[in-house]
């Protein structure tokens, strides 16, 4: 389609050049008058001619009109086809995006594709989680190394935008906007639209922490505070932090943490202990934590600890071991 447009504009330019040169030398006109004669001849507007055309000028005008009618007709056809196809393509993309959003369930909504939003999306991609990003800046969307289907353009402060992103069917919302006030408003709206939604919010100021928790956020992250503690820890216990970084940022190629719920391991209630799982022999993963139904955590749990409905185990392993774990229990990745 673009090649047709290039041909059309090239032919129009050539016609304009031929017309100017032709009228210049057949009627001995100035450059401006030659351009004038060329334009009114190509467009067939019917304005008066400049001067009395010679026989050579009349013959040139006849051939020029015949050729220009063909060229202009082709150009109009190519431009019209391009404009119609662009509109049709835009409608098709819009319908495809709406259909994609309507089909999403238990997905993650990320509000804002800034520095923190990008890091969150990268982690979600590593774990192959379904997500949609709400971003109001079209330039940010255009520059992102992601498919357009991953974005919904709009202001996340508006309820209609959150609803269009499927917040009623979503499992988690991450709001990573730079302004705490915007994050607070989104948390309030999201909690009203979906009572069961897990909400994770970014905060810049420490005094925003309690406000966001009170508004309904399950977790509030202060990147600046975490960053300062991380830098200090690199001095106090550098090897330990390096090992933790490998766990946190390893992605698919490094060491990963994974959590599995009782319901993911068993289709029905049954009596089982951690040692009965034989998880290390079956998958190579190691159990490092246990979360009871009441929310209490146990680090390095006793092998005889019974698993009960509502409980979760936290395991560590490399990418191959985690993949085998997912295959054995047929689970979807759940980032800890």
LUMVEX-252942 format. One record per residue (C-alpha): residue number from 1; x negated, y negated, z negated. Coordinates in nm, 4 decimals, m for minus. Layout:
REM residues N
+-----+----------+----------+----------+
|   i |        x |        y |        z |
+-----+----------+----------+----------+
| NUM |        X |        Y |        Z |
...
+-----+----------+----------+----------+
***
This chain:
REM residues 336
+-----+----------+----------+----------+
|   i |        x |        y |        z |
+-----+----------+----------+----------+
|   1 |   0.0000 |   0.0000 |   0.0000 |
|   2 |  m0.2781 |  m0.2446 |  m0.0849 |
|   3 |  m0.4532 |  m0.1587 |   0.2429 |
|   4 |  m0.1409 |  m0.2709 |   0.4327 |
|   5 |  m0.1459 |  m0.6003 |   0.2456 |
|   6 |  m0.5126 |  m0.6553 |   0.3317 |
|   7 |  m0.4423 |  m0.5837 |   0.7002 |
|   8 |  m0.1417 |  m0.8168 |   0.6976 |
|   9 |  m0.3290 |  m1.1100 |   0.5429 |
|  10 |  m0.6302 |  m1.0467 |   0.7675 |
|  11 |  m0.4109 |  m1.0594 |   1.0796 |
|  12 |  m0.2431 |  m1.3799 |   0.9581 |
|  13 |  m0.5833 |  m1.5382 |   0.9006 |
|  14 |  m0.7036 |  m1.4322 |   1.2460 |
|  15 |  m0.3846 |  m1.5712 |   1.4049 |
|  16 |  m0.4338 |  m1.8996 |   1.2222 |
|  17 |  m0.7950 |  m1.9207 |   1.3390 |
|  18 |  m0.7079 |  m1.8313 |   1.7011 |
|  19 |  m0.4250 |  m2.0843 |   1.7029 |
|  20 |  m0.6374 |  m2.3691 |   1.5713 |
|  21 |  m0.9178 |  m2.3004 |   1.8217 |
|  22 |  m0.6721 |  m2.2472 |   2.1079 |
|  23 |  m0.4806 |  m2.5718 |   2.0586 |
|  24 |  m0.8032 |  m2.7576 |   1.9897 |
|  25 |  m0.9556 |  m2.6730 |   2.3282 |
|  26 |  m0.6450 |  m2.6373 |   2.5495 |
|  27 |  m0.4819 |  m2.9626 |   2.4368 |
|  28 |  m0.7920 |  m3.1523 |   2.3196 |
|  29 |  m0.6418 |  m3.2167 |   1.9722 |
|  30 |  m0.8060 |  m3.2974 |   1.6432 |
|  31 |  m0.8579 |  m3.0199 |   1.3894 |
|  32 |  m0.5663 |  m3.1414 |   1.1777 |
|  33 |  m0.3321 |  m3.1626 |   1.4773 |
|  34 |  m0.4445 |  m2.8184 |   1.5937 |
|  35 |  m0.3637 |  m2.6750 |   1.2515 |
|  36 |  m0.0258 |  m2.8493 |   1.2615 |
|  37 |   0.0563 |  m2.7024 |   1.6043 |
|  38 |  m0.0533 |  m2.3557 |   1.4911 |
|  39 |   0.1635 |  m2.3573 |   1.1794 |
|  40 |   0.4799 |  m2.4840 |   1.3505 |
|  41 |   0.4305 |  m2.2322 |   1.6322 |
|  42 |   0.3809 |  m1.9335 |   1.3998 |
|  43 |   0.6715 |  m2.0325 |   1.1730 |
|  44 |   0.8939 |  m2.1362 |   1.4681 |
|  45 |   1.0312 |  m2.4332 |   1.2756 |
|  46 |   1.0899 |  m2.6323 |   1.5950 |
|  47 |   0.9120 |  m2.9602 |   1.5138 |
|  48 |   0.7988 |  m3.1768 |   1.8039 |
|  49 |   0.4782 |  m3.1040 |   1.9882 |
|  50 |   0.1816 |  m3.3362 |   1.9768 |
|  51 |   0.0948 |  m3.4667 |   2.3226 |
|  52 |   0.1858 |  m3.3240 |   2.6613 |
|  53 |   0.0714 |  m2.9608 |   2.6953 |
|  54 |  m0.1313 |  m2.8705 |   2.9996 |
|  55 |  m0.0512 |  m2.5552 |   3.2062 |
|  56 |  m0.3331 |  m2.3758 |   3.0233 |
|  57 |  m0.1871 |  m2.4893 |   2.6870 |
|  58 |   0.1594 |  m2.3644 |   2.7884 |
|  59 |   0.0252 |  m2.0203 |   2.8835 |
|  60 |  m0.1743 |  m2.0036 |   2.5608 |
|  61 |   0.1374 |  m2.1044 |   2.3614 |
|  62 |   0.3490 |  m1.8327 |   2.5291 |
|  63 |   0.1009 |  m1.5556 |   2.4477 |
|  64 |   0.0357 |  m1.6983 |   2.1035 |
|  65 |   0.4093 |  m1.6984 |   2.0172 |
|  66 |   0.4561 |  m1.3387 |   2.1365 |
|  67 |   0.1600 |  m1.2117 |   1.9383 |
|  68 |   0.2447 |  m1.4181 |   1.6284 |
|  69 |   0.6002 |  m1.2789 |   1.6204 |
|  70 |   0.4576 |  m0.9252 |   1.5976 |
|  71 |   0.1933 |  m1.0185 |   1.3409 |
|  72 |   0.4317 |  m1.2205 |   1.1204 |
|  73 |   0.6907 |  m0.9418 |   1.1395 |
|  74 |   0.4329 |  m0.6867 |   1.0256 |
|  75 |   0.3116 |  m0.9154 |   0.7463 |
|  76 |   0.6641 |  m0.9816 |   0.6180 |
|  77 |   0.7379 |  m0.6091 |   0.6265 |
|  78 |   0.4175 |  m0.5203 |   0.4375 |
|  79 |   0.4668 |  m0.7895 |   0.1721 |
|  80 |   0.8326 |  m0.6961 |   0.1192 |
|  81 |   0.7471 |  m0.3274 |   0.0904 |
|  82 |   0.4744 |  m0.4075 |  m0.1638 |
|  83 |   0.7035 |  m0.6227 |  m0.3790 |
|  84 |   0.9819 |  m0.3634 |  m0.3746 |
|  85 |   0.7415 |  m0.0814 |  m0.4599 |
|  86 |   0.5984 |  m0.2801 |  m0.7496 |
|  87 |   0.9445 |  m0.3373 |  m0.8923 |
|  88 |   1.0345 |   0.0280 |  m0.8431 |
|  89 |   0.7074 |   0.1402 |  m1.0046 |
|  90 |   0.7649 |  m0.0899 |  m1.3015 |
|  91 |   1.1181 |   0.0481 |  m1.3456 |
|  92 |   0.9861 |   0.4027 |  m1.3176 |
|  93 |   0.7201 |   0.3401 |  m1.5826 |
|  94 |   0.9770 |   0.1794 |  m1.8114 |
|  95 |   1.2174 |   0.4748 |  m1.7754 |
|  96 |   0.9297 |   0.7205 |  m1.8299 |
|  97 |   0.8217 |   0.5382 |  m2.1464 |
|  98 |   1.1777 |   0.5318 |  m2.2833 |
|  99 |   1.2164 |   0.9026 |  m2.2116 |
| 100 |   0.8793 |   0.9723 |  m2.3765 |
| 101 |   0.9754 |   0.7756 |  m2.6886 |
| 102 |   1.3143 |   0.9446 |  m2.7144 |
| 103 |   1.1483 |   1.2865 |  m2.7017 |
| 104 |   0.9003 |   1.2105 |  m2.9829 |
| 105 |   0.9654 |   1.3512 |  m3.3303 |
| 106 |   0.7525 |   1.3525 |  m3.6461 |
| 107 |   0.5123 |   1.1205 |  m3.4690 |
| 108 |   0.2991 |   0.8422 |  m3.6127 |
| 109 |   0.3600 |   0.4735 |  m3.5454 |
| 110 |   0.0542 |   0.2475 |  m3.5569 |
| 111 |   0.1280 |  m0.1245 |  m3.5827 |
| 112 |  m0.1557 |  m0.3291 |  m3.4369 |
| 113 |  m0.4495 |  m0.2177 |  m3.2239 |
| 114 |  m0.7209 |  m0.4210 |  m3.3911 |
| 115 |  m1.0369 |  m0.2896 |  m3.5560 |
| 116 |  m0.8570 |  m0.0773 |  m3.8164 |
| 117 |  m0.5841 |   0.0275 |  m3.5760 |
| 118 |  m0.8424 |   0.1564 |  m3.3275 |
| 119 |  m1.0153 |   0.3616 |  m3.5974 |
| 120 |  m0.6838 |   0.5116 |  m3.7060 |
| 121 |  m0.5913 |   0.5993 |  m3.3474 |
| 122 |  m0.9314 |   0.7590 |  m3.2871 |
| 123 |  m0.8820 |   0.9847 |  m3.5891 |
| 124 |  m0.5321 |   1.0765 |  m3.4734 |
| 125 |  m0.6713 |   1.1654 |  m3.1314 |
| 126 |  m0.9376 |   1.3854 |  m3.2933 |
| 127 |  m0.6609 |   1.5780 |  m3.4660 |
| 128 |  m0.4314 |   1.5738 |  m3.1608 |
| 129 |  m0.1427 |   1.4020 |  m3.3402 |
| 130 |   0.1409 |   1.2363 |  m3.1494 |
| 131 |   0.1388 |   0.8598 |  m3.1943 |
| 132 |   0.2740 |   0.5377 |  m3.0497 |
| 133 |   0.1050 |   0.1977 |  m3.0926 |
| 134 |   0.3083 |  m0.1200 |  m3.1316 |
| 135 |   0.1056 |  m0.4112 |  m2.9927 |
| 136 |   0.2340 |  m0.7526 |  m2.8829 |
| 137 |  m0.0767 |  m0.8684 |  m2.6926 |
| 138 |  m0.0622 |  m0.7447 |  m2.3318 |
| 139 |  m0.4336 |  m0.8169 |  m2.2835 |
| 140 |  m0.5205 |  m0.5827 |  m2.5707 |
| 141 |  m0.3046 |  m0.3126 |  m2.4083 |
| 142 |  m0.4691 |  m0.3651 |  m2.0688 |
| 143 |  m0.8207 |  m0.3446 |  m2.2158 |
| 144 |  m0.7537 |  m0.0344 |  m2.4276 |
| 145 |  m0.9025 |   0.2989 |  m2.3093 |
| 146 |  m0.5629 |   0.4670 |  m2.3549 |
| 147 |  m0.2663 |   0.5519 |  m2.1362 |
| 148 |   0.0053 |   0.2894 |  m2.1216 |
| 149 |   0.2476 |   0.5502 |  m2.2577 |
| 150 |   0.0641 |   0.5295 |  m2.5901 |
| 151 |   0.1744 |   0.1672 |  m2.6314 |
| 152 |   0.5026 |  m0.0091 |  m2.6956 |
| 153 |   0.4726 |  m0.3808 |  m2.6395 |
| 154 |   0.6499 |  m0.5881 |  m2.8996 |
| 155 |   0.6362 |  m0.7509 |  m3.2409 |
| 156 |   0.6400 |  m0.4873 |  m3.5141 |
| 157 |   0.8082 |  m0.7398 |  m3.7459 |
| 158 |   1.1302 |  m0.6934 |  m3.5479 |
| 159 |   1.3614 |  m0.4062 |  m3.6416 |
| 160 |   1.4606 |  m0.3476 |  m3.2773 |
| 161 |   1.0968 |  m0.2836 |  m3.1871 |
| 162 |   1.0524 |  m0.0346 |  m3.4719 |
| 163 |   1.3729 |   0.1430 |  m3.3704 |
| 164 |   1.2609 |   0.1559 |  m3.0077 |
| 165 |   0.9341 |   0.3166 |  m3.1247 |
| 166 |   1.1393 |   0.5915 |  m3.2882 |
| 167 |   1.0896 |   0.4988 |  m3.6520 |
| 168 |   1.3989 |   0.6982 |  m3.7542 |
| 169 |   1.2345 |   1.0152 |  m3.6221 |
| 170 |   0.8740 |   0.9303 |  m3.7178 |
| 171 |   0.6857 |   1.0988 |  m4.0011 |
| 172 |   0.4350 |   0.8225 |  m4.0760 |
| 173 |   0.3819 |   0.4520 |  m4.0148 |
| 174 |   0.0416 |   0.2849 |  m4.0297 |
| 175 |   0.0492 |  m0.0932 |  m4.0337 |
| 176 |  m0.2954 |  m0.2389 |  m3.9715 |
| 177 |  m0.2237 |  m0.6033 |  m3.8912 |
| 178 |  m0.4779 |  m0.8631 |  m4.0093 |
| 179 |  m0.2242 |  m1.0675 |  m4.2107 |
| 180 |  m0.0948 |  m0.9205 |  m4.5356 |
| 181 |   0.2359 |  m1.1079 |  m4.4979 |
| 182 |   0.3016 |  m0.9327 |  m4.1666 |
| 183 |   0.2176 |  m0.5943 |  m4.3152 |
| 184 |   0.4468 |  m0.6636 |  m4.6111 |
| 185 |   0.7381 |  m0.7517 |  m4.3826 |
| 186 |   0.6838 |  m0.4380 |  m4.1737 |
| 187 |   0.6699 |  m0.2182 |  m4.4849 |
| 188 |   0.9991 |  m0.3651 |  m4.6107 |
| 189 |   1.1713 |  m0.3142 |  m4.2756 |
| 190 |   1.0307 |   0.0351 |  m4.2206 |
| 191 |   1.1358 |   0.1546 |  m4.5665 |
| 192 |   1.4913 |   0.0366 |  m4.5042 |
| 193 |   1.5053 |   0.2072 |  m4.1636 |
| 194 |   1.3620 |   0.5409 |  m4.2788 |
| 195 |   1.3728 |   0.6334 |  m4.6478 |
| 196 |   1.1611 |   0.9471 |  m4.5967 |
| 197 |   0.8883 |   0.7753 |  m4.3922 |
| 198 |   0.5312 |   0.7889 |  m4.5213 |
| 199 |   0.3934 |   0.4341 |  m4.5012 |
| 200 |   0.0244 |   0.3444 |  m4.5062 |
| 201 |  m0.0615 |  m0.0242 |  m4.5060 |
| 202 |  m0.3768 |  m0.2280 |  m4.4705 |
| 203 |  m0.4390 |  m0.5161 |  m4.7127 |
| 204 |  m0.6961 |  m0.7940 |  m4.7080 |
| 205 |  m0.6379 |  m0.9382 |  m5.0556 |
| 206 |  m0.6379 |  m0.7390 |  m5.3780 |
| 207 |  m0.3298 |  m0.9256 |  m5.5057 |
| 208 |  m0.1365 |  m0.7883 |  m5.2055 |
| 209 |  m0.1826 |  m0.4298 |  m5.3251 |
| 210 |   0.0986 |  m0.4307 |  m5.5821 |
| 211 |   0.3329 |  m0.6215 |  m5.3514 |
| 212 |   0.2908 |  m0.3691 |  m5.0723 |
| 213 |   0.3368 |  m0.0768 |  m5.3130 |
| 214 |   0.6491 |  m0.2400 |  m5.4541 |
| 215 |   0.7803 |  m0.2993 |  m5.1007 |
| 216 |   0.7611 |   0.0742 |  m5.0303 |
| 217 |   0.4109 |   0.1563 |  m4.9080 |
| 218 |   0.2916 |   0.5017 |  m5.0151 |
| 219 |  m0.0740 |   0.4108 |  m4.9705 |
| 220 |  m0.2464 |   0.0720 |  m4.9483 |
| 221 |  m0.5986 |   0.0526 |  m4.8074 |
| 222 |  m0.8356 |  m0.2396 |  m4.8752 |
| 223 |  m1.1065 |  m0.2077 |  m4.6061 |
| 224 |  m1.3272 |  m0.4803 |  m4.7517 |
| 225 |  m1.3282 |  m0.3213 |  m5.0982 |
| 226 |  m1.3965 |   0.0244 |  m4.9574 |
| 227 |  m1.6748 |  m0.1154 |  m4.7396 |
| 228 |  m1.8476 |  m0.2807 |  m5.0357 |
| 229 |  m1.8255 |   0.0320 |  m5.2492 |
| 230 |  m1.9555 |   0.2395 |  m4.9604 |
| 231 |  m2.2619 |   0.0176 |  m4.9160 |
| 232 |  m2.3394 |   0.0278 |  m5.2873 |
| 233 |  m2.2978 |   0.4069 |  m5.2917 |
| 234 |  m2.5561 |   0.4367 |  m5.0146 |
| 235 |  m2.8080 |   0.2988 |  m5.2655 |
| 236 |  m2.6928 |   0.4992 |  m5.5677 |
| 237 |  m2.6335 |   0.8380 |  m5.3983 |
| 238 |  m2.7274 |   0.8175 |  m5.0291 |
| 239 |  m2.7322 |   1.1936 |  m4.9579 |
| 240 |  m2.3879 |   1.2447 |  m5.1067 |
| 241 |  m2.2417 |   0.9566 |  m4.9029 |
| 242 |  m2.4065 |   1.0855 |  m4.5856 |
| 243 |  m2.2460 |   1.4249 |  m4.6476 |
| 244 |  m1.9069 |   1.2602 |  m4.7082 |
| 245 |  m1.9435 |   1.0528 |  m4.3922 |
| 246 |  m1.9982 |   1.3727 |  m4.2010 |
| 247 |  m1.6718 |   1.5041 |  m4.3437 |
| 248 |  m1.4838 |   1.1833 |  m4.2781 |
| 249 |  m1.6066 |   1.0963 |  m3.9308 |
| 250 |  m1.7114 |   1.4319 |  m3.7915 |
| 251 |  m1.3990 |   1.4585 |  m3.5747 |
| 252 |  m1.3787 |   1.7661 |  m3.3553 |
| 253 |  m1.7540 |   1.8155 |  m3.3394 |
| 254 |  m1.8446 |   1.7856 |  m3.7075 |
| 255 |  m1.7124 |   1.9056 |  m4.0413 |
| 256 |  m1.3445 |   1.8466 |  m4.1105 |
| 257 |  m1.1050 |   1.8523 |  m4.4019 |
| 258 |  m0.7640 |   2.0107 |  m4.3534 |
| 259 |  m0.4625 |   2.0543 |  m4.5765 |
| 260 |  m0.2098 |   2.3357 |  m4.5478 |
| 261 |   0.1226 |   2.3501 |  m4.7261 |
| 262 |   0.2790 |   2.6650 |  m4.8703 |
| 263 |   0.5560 |   2.6365 |  m4.6108 |
| 264 |   0.3012 |   2.6327 |  m4.3272 |
| 265 |   0.1379 |   2.9525 |  m4.4523 |
| 266 |   0.4542 |   3.1524 |  m4.5233 |
| 267 |   0.7966 |   3.1562 |  m4.3603 |
| 268 |   0.9604 |   3.2694 |  m4.6858 |
| 269 |   0.8842 |   3.2577 |  m5.0557 |
| 270 |   0.6381 |   3.5209 |  m5.1729 |
| 271 |   0.3954 |   3.5757 |  m5.4560 |
| 272 |   0.0386 |   3.4982 |  m5.3538 |
| 273 |  m0.2809 |   3.3697 |  m5.5102 |
| 274 |  m0.5716 |   3.1873 |  m5.3486 |
| 275 |  m0.7898 |   3.4977 |  m5.3577 |
| 276 |  m0.5226 |   3.7011 |  m5.1787 |
| 277 |  m0.5426 |   3.4648 |  m4.8804 |
| 278 |  m0.8980 |   3.5796 |  m4.8120 |
| 279 |  m0.9280 |   3.2546 |  m4.6183 |
| 280 |  m1.3063 |   3.2443 |  m4.5957 |
| 281 |  m1.3263 |   3.5923 |  m4.4411 |
| 282 |  m1.0338 |   3.5313 |  m4.2061 |
| 283 |  m1.1288 |   3.1832 |  m4.0808 |
| 284 |  m1.4630 |   3.0790 |  m4.2339 |
| 285 |  m1.3008 |   2.7817 |  m4.4108 |
| 286 |  m1.3592 |   2.7152 |  m4.7794 |
| 287 |  m1.0889 |   2.6054 |  m5.0238 |
| 288 |  m1.2058 |   2.2991 |  m5.2192 |
| 289 |  m0.8799 |   2.1647 |  m5.3615 |
| 290 |  m0.5243 |   2.2440 |  m5.4638 |
| 291 |  m0.2272 |   2.0100 |  m5.4883 |
| 292 |   0.0580 |   2.1228 |  m5.7120 |
| 293 |   0.4225 |   2.0417 |  m5.6293 |
| 294 |   0.4189 |   1.7705 |  m5.9002 |
| 295 |   0.1332 |   1.5925 |  m5.7193 |
| 296 |  m0.1524 |   1.6862 |  m5.9510 |
| 297 |  m0.4812 |   1.7811 |  m5.7837 |
| 298 |  m0.7232 |   2.0546 |  m5.8862 |
| 299 |  m1.0774 |   2.0451 |  m5.7516 |
| 300 |  m1.2377 |   2.3843 |  m5.6819 |
| 301 |  m0.9291 |   2.5763 |  m5.7991 |
| 302 |  m0.9465 |   2.9138 |  m5.9708 |
| 303 |  m0.9105 |   3.2031 |  m5.7213 |
| 304 |  m0.6303 |   3.3517 |  m5.9315 |
| 305 |  m0.4234 |   3.0328 |  m5.9063 |
| 306 |  m0.0812 |   3.1262 |  m5.7637 |
| 307 |   0.0560 |   2.9437 |  m5.4605 |
| 308 |   0.4123 |   2.8170 |  m5.5025 |
| 309 |   0.6575 |   2.6381 |  m5.2703 |
| 310 |   0.5698 |   2.2721 |  m5.2366 |
| 311 |   0.2011 |   2.3264 |  m5.3091 |
| 312 |  m0.0898 |   2.2591 |  m5.0715 |
| 313 |  m0.4472 |   2.3789 |  m5.0409 |
| 314 |  m0.7302 |   2.1618 |  m4.9066 |
| 315 |  m0.9995 |   2.3355 |  m4.7037 |
| 316 |  m1.3268 |   2.2349 |  m4.5390 |
| 317 |  m1.4837 |   2.3818 |  m4.2262 |
| 318 |  m1.6446 |   2.3028 |  m3.8941 |
| 319 |  m1.4445 |   2.2459 |  m3.5769 |
| 320 |  m1.4415 |   2.6139 |  m3.4764 |
| 321 |  m1.3350 |   2.7277 |  m3.8225 |
| 322 |  m1.0575 |   2.4679 |  m3.8384 |
| 323 |  m0.9374 |   2.5753 |  m3.4919 |
| 324 |  m0.9258 |   2.9367 |  m3.6084 |
| 325 |  m0.7364 |   2.8298 |  m3.9192 |
| 326 |  m0.4779 |   2.6529 |  m3.7070 |
| 327 |  m0.4458 |   2.9576 |  m3.4834 |
| 328 |  m0.4017 |   3.1989 |  m3.7752 |
| 329 |  m0.1292 |   2.9908 |  m3.9377 |
| 330 |  m0.0036 |   2.8261 |  m3.6147 |
| 331 |  m0.0054 |   2.4859 |  m3.7756 |
| 332 |  m0.0239 |   2.1358 |  m3.6369 |
| 333 |  m0.3143 |   1.9247 |  m3.7620 |
| 334 |  m0.2374 |   1.7346 |  m4.0765 |
| 335 |  m0.4950 |   1.4740 |  m4.1613 |
| 336 |  m0.5870 |   1.4427 |  m4.5250 |
+-----+----------+----------+----------+
***
